């Protein structure tokens, strides 16, 4: 298939998914809270694409959710070329993605993160993942969550789950604290085995995330929490911020390549605390 | 002077200053709040020095202050050698320093930061600085603050103030936000002109900080603040965190060389917020 058609299909899917997930979240809020949408351009003087981020705040269930869609293109600066596959000889790139971070009112509902993306330099690849960050140990939830992810991966390739789970654990880790950010999930990158199959998998990861966050919320939303539980959540969010600002590649990449600051940092929680 | 004696003198001064500043803070809290001190060792199995950090929280004036003293030594890893002056040929290092960050209850009192350090590889140098981060524009305070710093610098060398002020503005800057962290002050590094004079200057910077923070607090502590002012402060602290985790060299250096996490991250405010 023509690569321009591939890009268009991928981009359109990310847009549709953004819309679907925002609708789902608003319906969980019973329509009483709505997303606020902001469109942005990467470069004021030149057409280098842009995106649309949507934020909902102060809901009954969701304390803050950012749902970010972007489609950007241009040339990598010299500084970046050697870091990006296929960019050494040809610095032109095209990238589109959707990323979502959810911070919850109820400390018994984990913070949840999802992202899928397609990048094209001299060749194209997919990346993405799902991972969740509970504040409290919850073996039952953890088992259920991983089994849902596994089911979804197994539909595509029996090797995906264990491979991408390992990658996720390795990636979402705070070396200075010697602790994981959350309880993992899946993480994959540089995926370019078979475009049709890869895109199919990427779509399924999005659908799976939509199902998983809804199911977790339905399971957990009635649990009462104390002020002390909320404090625990604020501290856990402090760690989340440490990870995102100290280590997250996407955050660094975005900030260093002139991405939209609000869209990149929408992942940060509304309130966090430190000892 | 023998370099071992130099190290001892510097280290002892930093310890004395830690004690003096903690006493000053406790006296501003009228003795109703006390610092909690924690001693730490860099390496459990080997003598590589360590330090003592002191934290006071929930005072009438101070919401959280960390006062960190350290004296560490060892060998730079291969990864670090090329980044440190004088470490390429001889990876052994010795470093001692004091660093202080103050987060205030009253949003009309700026957050304040001070640090001085002495590092010895195949040669020794001093570094340090003072800078403050108000939440609101306050021309009068800013003018007074910079003139106090200037007076102190001018006692040593008429060129210091303008040189170190520029360095400070350049250093404490958030490129992704295109905004400074605060209103600056002074910042200096690799200072190895004349050991006696440099040490004299470094001591004076410490004394100046002690006088400045006290004077600012006395000037400002009676100003009433609203809930909205406090919210502004929480947001400003969000930027402070972004700077410290994304850009601060000391934070990165400390975390990557196995420094004490609590001592390094004591600079983070107790609560912060993001939009």
Interface residues (C-beta under 8 A of the other chain):
Chain A: X175 X176 X177 X234 X238 X241 X242 X245 X246 X255 X261 X262 X264 X265 X268 X269 X270 X271 X272 X273 X274 X275
Chain B: X175 X176 X177 X234 X238 X241 X242 X245 X246 X252 X255 X261 X262 X264 X265 X268 X269 X270 X271 X272 X273 X274 X275
